[in-house]
Amino acid sequence: MATQALPAGPTGSSTSRNNGSLDSTLPASDLLSSPDIISSPFPTTSPIPIQDHPQPSNTTMRDLQRARAPSLSLPWNISPKDSGSSKSLSKQSPILGPEGATRRQNSAPQLATITLPSPASSINEGQKAGIMRRISQRAANTLQRQSRSKSRDEEKGGPVIMRHRSDSGSVKDLGLQHHSRSDDEDEGVVQDTDGTKDQPTKIKPTPAPAPAASSAVVVIPGALQRGTLLTRVTRKKTSKRTFKLDVQSAKVTWDPSKPSSRFFVDDVKEIRVGADARNYREEFSVAESYEPFWFTVVYAEHEEDGKLKAIHLIAPDKEHFVLWTSTLEKVLKYRTEFMSGLAVQGDKFVSEHWKNEIASKNGSDEEEMLSFDRVERLCRRLHVNCSRRYLKQKFTEADVENLGHLNFVQFQKFVALLKERPEILEIWKSAVKDQELGMTRDEFWLFLRDIQKVDVEADAHHIDRVFRKFCRKSRRIERGNGIPSAVSAKDAESRMSMEAFLAFLRSQAFNPPLLTTVTEQDLDHPLNEYFISSSHNTYLLGRQVVGESSIEAYIKVLQRGCRCVEVDCWDGDEGRPVVYHGRTFTTKVLFSDVIAAISKYAFLASPYPVIISLEVHCGLEQQTKMAEIIRSTFGEHLVSEPLLPNSLILPSPKDLKHKILIKVKSSEAQEVAIALADLEAVKDAAAANIGQPSRTSTMAASGSGSSESTSDSLESDSHASASGDVKVKKKKKKPKKIAPALGQLGVYARGQKFSNFALPESKTYNHIFSLGERTAIKFCKDPDKKVALEKHNVRYLMRVYPSGYRVNSSNFDPNTFWRRGVQMVALNWQTYDLGLQMNEAMFASLHDHTGYVLKPKELRNIKPTNDPVADAAAARLRKGKKLVKFSFDVISAQQLPRPKEQKADESFDPFVEVEVFSADDKAKGVSTVEGGIEAGDSKAASGLGAPTRRRTVVVKENGFSPIFSKNGSGKMSFSIQTKFPSLVFVRFSLYNEAHSGDRSSMFASYTAKLISLQQGYRHLPLYDHQGEQFLFSTILVKIQVDPIQAVDSQPEKSTTLDSIRTGVKSVLGLSSGKSSSEKHIER
């Protein structure tokens, strides 16, 4: 093997040298796969033995910062002698099974192969069921899975989490995803509806698998299980710790004396190396020579409600670096693929868990059978949250020989009984004439057209492809279950089985709950005609006063489709501006790191423009530095001058694809504002017969004066005031000046301090007002200001942000300001409350990640036509109320997660509550509902802040497959009068009925915009309190939305301005009658 030299790192030498005696090195790939024992690949300079529990040894930050020269050697390199030579990395031991038993070994020797237990089997007997999945960004790109762990160390488990809501892949026309593969390809391996691949199947009954066989193998080096020395870097210090990979609990630990010194593999979101982790290394002032050995693990701390954390590590050499990063990635991928296979729950699902349970019997000679206790325990691990009585009933049905044990065939039947969906059978019977042969193409078309309300004529060829795909799936299911086909292969091609029909209904790709059609024409309006997904204090991961500032917060919101982020800039040390919540206890992060993170992640989720809202508190020198960083980092993506120099309208999102806009106040505008203020003072003095203003005042009024000249003018006015008995108002605190280099970057989002809607600066096409929540609410309560606010937002941009009193980072109802046409309703994205749920529902309605939604017609400036009468009628229709009628039949739920605060012996009794939110002022009689069970006062006022509520019956002791709609009891019909049909939102919340006088607790929810919901039978995904999607949990709802109808308009309340106009007309004797066009409209 040829010698491979590594780049010079902290050791100052390549790995081809080991005190001059090492002839060759083992590539990192061989470390993970080769069963051979090869001479130690580690260079050695200062040997330190690996101990199980070493005493902490600290290295100060100054030591690392001084290590600039590559000739310096690592003080923690591992010696072959002290670390067990090559055996420290190549020797591996069997991994314990579910109950601590070792797996049975194959007869063939497998020196370096370790079988990683399945996620379900890696939980000890005392643990609760389940795994939470998180994967690295690399694995996510392939598997589209993210998760988090709600387990409490090794004693408490939680349901499986798949991904964040806005991380889902996009789907296309008609809600039926277009598949790239040919329908005529070999069906031995076919892409499944859930994105996983079916294994090739054989046409014969599946025998019980041998326990020794393993469907997946992951090499876990023994060195990682015993522990290797890594250097951990924090803000205060660096320290050497022994990091271990505990396979049984799937976690990494580094300090046994501290339970918090660990992270779970399932909680890992991303592993960053090289340039991706450079910002952290530079932030801690660690030498560049350490970069090849540095890796950062970003994970969610489930004990702190999913708070993002990062641990920064330096490996002693390249081999250890590759060993840790590659092994973690492989474990993540394995566990993700396995849990993805569970979603299908086919033959692979059954055989894997059968093998795990049999293997856990400590190699006894007993016949391969499972008792009820073992089956029940397995069900708890897999979140079959139902009563023991229900499980016993299914177990007895499968135990046809009444032996009290199940063999493999009976276990298959038991799983099939659990998976039965009687509610789907009813749908099947109503849609299919010959249920034994299956669904024909014509029946599938009729089901889509009449029940699912799909425009089948729009893409007939694609729908035929979908039908053929699920016909093939029918045959695969039959072969996998060992069931002979009832018809010939030719006839089977045109028939869909009930199991395949269920797979179609469950598919989020082929039967999604949301409308997904979007065209470029929807994104070619000016920016002011869109709602824009926006974030407030984006840098914070937690609370407003004592939270942590991190670039991870920017990465997270950009990955979720946010298009407007906020950056609070302050003067930092050594001339480097920093970002944090000023005058609070929040931590700081470098401005350059924030801009670098935005540059990297800006367009991963959406190609449409990102707006950076700068809150500038820096001095002029560091402002200039900020401008340099922005220009050098964004390069050609930065909009630094107008696209069309002479245009007086804003460009569209389509025009600005892959562009960065800067929202910042303009230095020129501030000087003009100061000059205008001085001019007003001069006019006041002139009105008081003081004479001509002084020369300094005239200079200031001309707009050429600086802040010093402003001060001079006030002194002059004060002096004149003393002689002329004129009182001059005390000058307010001057705003911070903006450096020209920075101010000129505000091309299409020039920040302007609000004074009055009538001032000239309020009419410039590229200005934007930023209003606090309380100020904006005051405007909305004043009739005249409300009209001016709405009129302004038709043509110009506005941003509204949460009140500073929301120290817990809570959010307001965004409908409060969307209905006034505010484009950027900025929210605290670190808090997944109702406000943020509605925000994600708003921007999930089109293409999931565009971050731009065209405002409804009533909030836009509609171009007039050549028919004034028709225009007037259309305008009245837009402003009038509409009747929106819709119904939901909440039918059932599947595999609901047990609430984390619920005790194991407490009954799990779920029910569903439906809430409807509208954007109109609260009033009585505007909303009615029939059906369901009353969840609030049905006679109370409804509207903004007062949703209409209804709920289902409570299903006792069944969280696995509760059915809520027996004999139509789950159907609820709503009727709402609203001016804004596009701002009606619906939230489906899952509750566990209260026990012992406690309040019922919500443990999962799904929020959607009404006009975005597809009709018919839809499986709605469910999300936890952090916005992470449960992998298997859904609710089945039948949705019906009637066409929107106009409501007879009622006289609008007159404003003060209207009253004045009426009075003037009366005094002048003008007719108050209606114009002929108005009379024509009424007729």
DOPAFI-357601 format. One record per residue (C-alpha): residue in one letter; z, y, x. Coordinates in pm, whole numbers, plus 50000, padded with zeros to 5 digits. Layout:
// residues N
aZYX;...
//
This chain:
// residues 1083
m500005000050000;a499075033750137;t501835057850212;q502135085849957;a503675118350068;l505515139849819;p505465177549826;a508145192450039;g511225195049826;p514905200849886;t514925172850143;g512395190850352;s510445158950409;s508085136350227;t509245103350086;s507125084950338;r509905090550591;n513245073350570;n515025082550889;g511785073851056;s511965037550954;l510345034750611;d506755022950633;s505695026350271;t506855039749943;l506705025549594;p504785047249347;a506755058849047;s504605037948815;d505525006649011;l509185015248984;l508895011448608;s506694980948590;s506734959548902;p509124929748895;d508934926649272;i511694938549496;i510324962549755;s512114980050035;s513995011049933;p511775040249841;f514485066149893;p514655089750188;t518115094150323;t519755122350510;s523355124650391;p524315092550216;i526645094549919;p527635061949752;i527055058049379;q530345052849200;d530995044348839;h533285074248793;p532895098249084;q535105128349122;p533245160049022;s531735176949322;n530595212549263;t527845231949432;t527915269249379;m524905288349255;r524905307149584;d524355274549770;l521205267249569;q519985302849593;r520305302049971;a518225270049988;r514935288250025;a513705270250336;p512075236650263;s513635221850576;l517075220650414;s518105185750308;l519685175449983;p523425169650022;w523305142749752;n520485119749865;i521075082949796;s521315058150079;p519775023750040;k522905009050186;d525335026849959;s523235024549645;g522444988049670;s519134993849842;s516164985549628;k518294965449393;s519754997449257;l516445004649087;s514704971549049;k517444948748929;q518014948748554;s520384929848333;p519884917247978;i520614942347707;l523214932947452;g522144925347100;p523504939546776;e527014925446804;g527294925347179;a525544892247232;t522844889047495;r519314881547386;r517984846947446;q515644846547743;n512164831747753;s511704801547974;a509444821148205;p511324842848455;q511194880048379;l512934897248664;a512254933148573;t511664931448201;i514414942247968;t513964939447594;l515184970747425;p516964962347099;s515604977146782;p517195009646672;a518864992446379;s520254964846596;s521604988146862;i524434998546631;n527674979946667;e529284962846373;g531764990646319;q529055016846302;k527495030445989;a523895023145914;g520945040346059;i519325060446328;m518195096246341;r514955101746529;r514045130046757;i511235127147004;s509895147547289;q507065171647240;r504725148147426;a505495119347194;a505335142546896;n501775151846977;t500835115546924;l503265103146663;q504025134946467;r507665125746440;q510785146346494;s514325137746403;r517925144946462;s521055123946474;k523875128646229;s525865100346380;r529275108546511;d529085093846858;e529135056146807;e531105054946485;k529095074046229;g525445070146151;g523025088945935;p519635086345773;v516435086845966;i514875121046018;m511155124646079;r510185160546153;h510685196146058;r508945206745742;s506405229145910;d505665204346187;s503665181945961;g500025176846039;s497495194445824;v495555176845555;k492355188145398;d490285191545085;l491425179044747;g494675166244887;l492785135345008;q492675135445385;h489255130345541;h489425101345781;s487325102346096;r486895064846134;s484055046345968;d484695026245655;d482684997945802;e484794993546113;d486624961246181;e489574958645948;g491674938346188;v493434970246293;v493164997446030;q494845031146022;d497525029745760;t498295056545507;d501435067245690;g499695072046020;t500715038946174;k498505009546260;d498664975846093;q498744946546331;p495884921346306;t496734896146036;k495844859945983;i495084842945653;k498084819845643;p501744822145540;t503904839345798;p506354814845959;a509814824346069;p509434841446406;a511084827846715;p514124848546805;a513084850447169;a509794867047089;s509784904347117;s507274927446961;a507964954847209;v509294955747563;v510744985947741;v511864984448101;i515314999548145;p516035000848518;g519464987948610;a520095019048819;l520005040948508;q522375017648327;r524835018148619;g524305055248679;t522585077548935;l523655110549084;l521935141148941;t522765177648985;r523535196348667;v522845233748670;t524635258148438;r525035295748431;k528325293948618;k527905265948867;t526125234348970;s527845200748990;k526945165349088;r527505140048815;t526685103448765;f524325101548467;k524085068548282;l521725056248012;d523795036147764;v521245013447599;q523485000447322;s524295034747180;a521055050747303;k522765079847473;v523035095847815;t526545103047947;w527815120848258;d531565125848225;p533545097248067;s536615119148033;k534805142847795;p533325128747473;s531095159647449;s529425151847783;r526585132347632;f523395135347434;f521715109247218;v518175098647298;d517335101846929;d518335138546941;v515955147647223;k513275172047114;e511505178047443;i511645169947813;r510285198548023;v509205196148383;g507275216848633;a505905249648502;d507245242348153;a510805244148286;r510185271248544;n511705299048337;y515085281648339;r514975275248711;e514115311648778;e516755323448533;f519385305248736;s517835318149062;v517235283149198;a514755279949485;e511145271049405;s511345240949638;y513465223549373;e510795225949103;p509275191049163;f512715175949099;w513875198048809;f513755186448449;t515235201848136;v516175181047833;v516165200347506;y518145183147232;a519845190146900;e523625187946893;h524325169746567;e528025178046586;e527085214846554;d524645212146262;g521595205946475;k522125234846717;l519555234346996;k520935228547345;a519405223347687;i520715204947989;h519165213248328;l519055186248593;i517805182248949;a516965147549076;p517705139349443;d514075129349505;k510755123349335;e511445086849256;h514625094449064;f512835123148891;v510045100148772;l512525072648690;w514545094148451;t511755113548285;s509435083848239;t512145060648111;l513415085947859;e509875091747735;k509275054347700;v512505048747512;l511695077847280;k508235064247214;y509475028947152;r512155039346906;t509725062446728;e507075035646692;f509605010546568;m511045033946307;s507535043946204;g506855007246142;l509865005745913;a508245031245685;v505525006145603;q508114978645549;g505634950345567;d505714917445749;k506534934246080;f509564950845922;v510924917945788;s510294897146100;e511794922946338;h515094924246154;w515174886846101;k514814882246478;n517524907746550;e520004891646314;i519324856346435;a519524867346799;s522944882846732;k524484848946647;n525354843947016;g522854816047067;s524664791646838;d523004759446733;e523334767746365;e520254766546149;e518464799746133;m519934812645808;l521754844245706;s524794846645482;f525254873745222;d527704892545445;r525154894645726;v522384904745487;e524614931545336;r525464945045678;l521774946945767;c521074965545442;r523744991245524;r522144997045861;l518815003345692;h520265028145441;v520085005545139;n522725026944973;c523455007144659;s526394987744524;r527474954044658;r526984940144309;y523304950744309;l522714934744650;k524464903044542;q522224901044236;k519054903144449;f520514878844702;t521184853344428;e517644856844293;a516264849444641;d518694820544704;v516854796344478;e518704766244623;n522144781944566;l523224775044925;g524804808844986;h522404814545279;l518814826245312;n516154811445534;f513264832845654;v511044826945350;q513944835045117;f514784865645324;q511194877345275;k511644873044902;f514934892244912;v513214921645082;a510394920044827;l512934921544543;l514534952244698;k511134969044726;e510224963744362;r509254996044185;p509404990343807;e508455026743740;i505235021643938;l504514990643733;e504535012043418;i502045036443573;w499905007043685;k499834992043337;s498715024943183;a495905029743437;v494534994443487;k493014972143225;d493084939143417;q496314940743614;e495794906743777;l492404915043929;g493354950844013;m492074986443978;t488344992643972;r486555022544117;d486025037943771;e489705033743686;f490655050144014;w488365079343937;l489775083443587;f493335082443724;l492545109843976;r490685131543725;d492885128343415;i496365122843560;q496295137043913;k493995166143810;v491775161344115;d488255175644109;v486575142444176;e483055156944149;a483685181244435;d483785153644697;a482705121344533;h481675104444857;h485045110145018;i486945096844716;d484835065444728;r485805061345093;v489485064645002;f489085038244732;r487405014044973;k490125020045230;f492855009744988;c490824980044871;r490854967745230;k494584973945239;s494924951744932;r493444922545123;r495624929045425;i498744928845208;e497724895945048;r497004879545382;g500254892445529;n502224877645239;g500304844845255;i498904849644904;p495374836844842;s493034862844697;a492374858744324;v488754869544365;s486024866344621;a485794889844916;k482864907644756;d484754913744432;a487934922844622;e486084951344788;s485884968544451;r489474961844341;m492744977944445;s495964958044415;m499184972744278;e500764971744627;a497844991844766;f498075015444468;l501745021044551;a500795027844912;f498305053844788;l500915070844569;r503425071744857;s500925085245108;q501545121245209;a498045121945355;f496005108745062;n498265119044773;p500075150144905;p502355171244685;l500755204344784;l497305219144744;t495715220545085;t492325237245042;v491875268745251;t488765287345357;e488025314345610;q487245337345318;d490945336845229;l491705352545568;d489115380345593;h491065407545411;p492875435645599;l496305426645736;n498085448245480;e496895424845203;y498875394945329;f502405382045326;i503195373945690;s505715347745797;s508325368245987;s511535363046179;h514525385846237;n516505385546563;t514335356546668;y516115351647000;l519355339946836;l520215303346786;g523345310546584;r525425338946449;q524655375646494;v527715386046697;v528645356546918;g525485335346907;e523375323547198;s520085340147292;s517425315547406;i513675311547440;e514145279047245;a514535300046932;y511065315246986;i509535281347055;k511065266846740;v509875294046501;l506385295346652;q506065257746616;r507045262146251;g504275287346187;c506095320746221;r503645349246295;c505995378846351;v508855375946599;e511415401846702;v512435410747058;d515435433447120;c515025448047470;w517805462747685;d518155473748046;g518975444448271;d520165440448629;e517815444748923;g515315463448708;r514605432948489;p514765439748112;v516725414747905;v516745403647542;y519925400247335;h521745414747035;g523015447347185;r526685456947176;t527725421747074;f528935390547253;t525595372547240;t524165358947564;k521125373847738;v517715360447829;l515075376448050;f512345395847872;s509745379948099;d510865344947993;v510595354347625;i507065367947669;a506055337047868;a507365314047593;i505535333647323;s502335332347526;k502525294547560;y503475285847201;a501855314147004;f498815295046883;l499895258746883;a500665258846511;s498255285746395;p495265303646553;y495995335646362;p497565366646518;v501155368746635;i502945402146593;i505745410146839;s508185434946693;l509795453446985;e513175470046938;v513325491247252;h516685501947395;c515585503347761;g515135533447981;l511665545548069;e511535526948399;q512165492748248;q509925501047953;t507085505048201;k508075471548348;m507935456447999;a504405469447952;e503365453948284;i504845420248186;i503125421047846;r499725429347991;s499865404548277;t501195375948062;f499005378847753;g495865389747932;e492805389047707;h494865378047408;l496595412047393;v495145438247161;s495415469747371;e492745490447196;p491105490346850;l488465463946786;l486355490546609;p487175525146746;n486165544946438;s487575521646172;l490405534245952;i491345500745800;l493275472445956;p491375441946081;s491795408045914;p493635377146043;k490205361546092;d489155390846314;l492355387346515;k492365349946580;h494235341446902;k495335377546943;i498755392747013;l499725425246839;i502595446946959;k504725465546707;v506315494646891;k506965531346835;s504525555446992;s505625580747250;e503095606247121;a504345602246767;q507905609246875;e506905641647046;v505075652646734;a508125644646524;i510335665846750;a507845694246737;l507695693046358;a511475694046339;d511535724946558;l508795740746352;e510895736446040;a513795754146214;v511485783046309;k510295786345951;d513875787445828;a514675815146075;a511605834945976;a512525832045612;a515885847445695;n514225878745843;i515285870646196;g511995880946340;q509665862646572;p511015831246731;s511605830247103;r508955818447348;t510725785347396;s510745779147023;t507065786847003;m506365762447284;a508385735747109;a506625742046780;s503275738246945;g504145702447029;s503895706847406;g507595707947476;s509705679247607;s513145668647498;e514575695947721;s512455722447549;t513745709747218;s517255716147338;d516285751047451;s514815759647114;l517965749446938;e520015770947171;s517735800347094;d518045794246723;s521775791746754;h521915824646934;a519785841446668;s521955826046407;a524995842346553;s523425876646528;g521775871746193;d524405851946004;v522055822045956;k523505786945967;v521485761146153;k522065724046086;k523525703746369;k520825684746555;k520895647046495;k520965622346781;k517595621446947;p515735588346934;k515085570947264;k511805581447419;i509095555247453;a507175552547778;p503465559947732;a502515527047898;l504485508147633;g503835530647335;q500065528147365;l500265490547301;g501105497046937;v497455496246829;y497625481346478;a501405481646428;r502665515546538;g506345517546451;q507295548246255;k510775559346153;f510805564445778;s511355599545646;n509235603345338;f506265585745181;a504495619345141;l504505629645508;p501265627845713;e502575599945937;s503005578745623;k499255580245565;t497985567945902;y496285534345861;n498065516846150;h501695527146097;i504465503745989;f507895511545845;s510895489345919;l513615491345656;g516995474745644;e517815453045347;r520235478045190;t517875507545227;a515025488245073;i517185477344779;k518155513644714;f514475522744697;c513855494444452;k516605506744221;d515225542244200;p512225542743958;d510275569544145;k510945555944492;k510075521144370;v506655533144256;a506095550844589;l507215520044779;e504795497344594;k501955522344631;h502585525045006;n502565487245054;v499185483644889;r497555501945182;y500015500745472;l502365476945649;m506115474045599;r508835451745740;v512225445345580;y515035427945770;p518505414445675;s521565436445669;g523735438245979;y526655427345762;r525195392345745;v527125381846055;n526755345045961;s522945348945976;s522465342645605;n519345353945419;f518475373545107;d516075362444834;p512645370944979;n511255375244627;t513225407744616;f510715423644852;w507625402044811;r507325415044458;r507225450444602;g504335441144829;v506295440345157;q504195421245407;m506805412045666;v509965399545497;a511885390045810;l514525362945781;n517115345745999;w515305313446081;q518365297446236;t519875293745887;y518075269845652;d519435284145327;l517625291345002;g515935322545142;l514345303845432;q513465274345209;m511505297844983;n509865313545287;e508675279745415;a507465270845066;m505485303145054;f503635295945378;a503315258245328;s501095263645027;l497755268045201;h497225252145537;d500865247545629;h500625266845955;t498465297745906;g501485320345855;y499385343245630;v499195342145250;l496965365645054;k499045387344823;p498435383544448;k495945407244290;e498645427844123;l499935437544471;r496565445044632;n494065473244611;i491235458544403;k487905475344459;p486535491744142;t483295480743983;n480665500943798;d482455494443468;p485475517643436;v486525502443106;a486555467443250;d488415479643556;a491075495843340;a491445464243133;a491725442943448;a494335466443590;r496405464243272;l496135426543278;r497305425443637;k500325446743562;g501225428943240;k503405398243200;k502015363043193;l503285331443028;v503715302643272;k504405268443120;f504995236743322;s506945204343312;f508515179843556;d509335143643485;v511795133943757;i511225096443759;s512965080844057;a514135084444417;q513685061844716;q516105053944999;l518335084244962;p520565092445259;r524275089245206;p525945123645240;k527565126345582;e530895137845441;q531155108245203;k533455079545290;a532055044645320;d534095031045029;e533165059244789;s530595054044519;f527195069944580;d526105084644244;p523025106944282;f521345130744041;v518565156544071;e518855193343981;v515735214343923;e515925251943979;v513165276643891;f513125310644067;s511055340343954;a510555375544091;d511265395843776;d514375415643694;k517055395943516;a516645395843140;k517475373642846;g514855354142659;v512185354742930;s512825318643025;t513245287742808;v513655251142895;e513665218842700;g514775184342805;g517025173143083;i520725181043097;e522005216643102;a523105226543452;g523865262943369;d524095286743078;s520705283642910;k521345315342706;a522205336643008;a519825361343166;s517305347043412;g515175362743677;l515755375144031;g518975359744158;a519475339643839;p517395307843844;t516835285643544;r518535252143602;r518305217143459;r519355183043591;t518845145843539;v521325118943443;v523645105043710;v522725070543839;k525865051543936;e526195032844264;n522535033544360;g521135056544624;f518435032144729;s516215030944421;p517745051844138;i515615056743827;f516365089343646;s513725089243375;k514505060643143;n512895065942803;g511745100542911;s515215113542990;g514025129343315;k511385151943162;m512015189743162;s509665215843017;f509875252143132;s508375284142995;i508655317043187;q507355352043124;t506685369143457;k504545395943618;f504205374643929;p503125338543855;s502405333144226;l506055340944308;v507565313244095;f509365287844313;v510885254244229;r513645236144416;f514495199444365;s518025193144492;l519725159444534;y523445158744457;n526175132744478;e528395134344171;a531825147744248;h534805124444264;s538505132544228;g537815167544100;d535695177644399;r532535197844362;s529235178744360;s527625181844702;m523945187844772;f522645165845053;a518855169545034;s516265192544878;y512605201744851;t511305236644767;a507745245244666;k505735273744522;l504685264244170;i501025273244205;s500865252244524;l502075219844364;q499485193844283;q499705177543944;g500265141643845;y502485116144016;r503655129044353;h506255116544599;l508075147644718;p509595146945069;l513255155845116;y514895177745380;d518425181145510;h520455213045558;q518685220645887;g515185216945744;e514545182845902;q512645157945688;f514165124245603;l511785097245718;f511925073945418;s513575094545143;t511425108044857;i511575115444487;l508795106044246;v507935133944004;k505165137843748;i504025174143753;q502075192343485;v501175229543494;d499405246043200;p496855274143241;i498485308443274;q498275330242962;a498545367742920;v501455381342718;d501045410942486;s501995441042693;q505015461642601;p505465498942670;e506655503543023;k509745524143094;s508745559243182;t509765572843519;t511095607943585;l507605618543694;d506135605743367;s508715625843171;i507825657643361;r504115652243295;t504775646942925;g506855678842910;v504145699243087;k501515686442844;s503715695642552;v504305730942681;l500595736342747;g499705722642408;l497625694442554;s496945664042342;s499095634242420;g496675611042247;k495065582342427;s491665584042581;s488755566442422;s488695540942705;e492385532942651;k491805528442278;h488875505542355;i491095484142578;e493705480642305;r491095470142051;
//
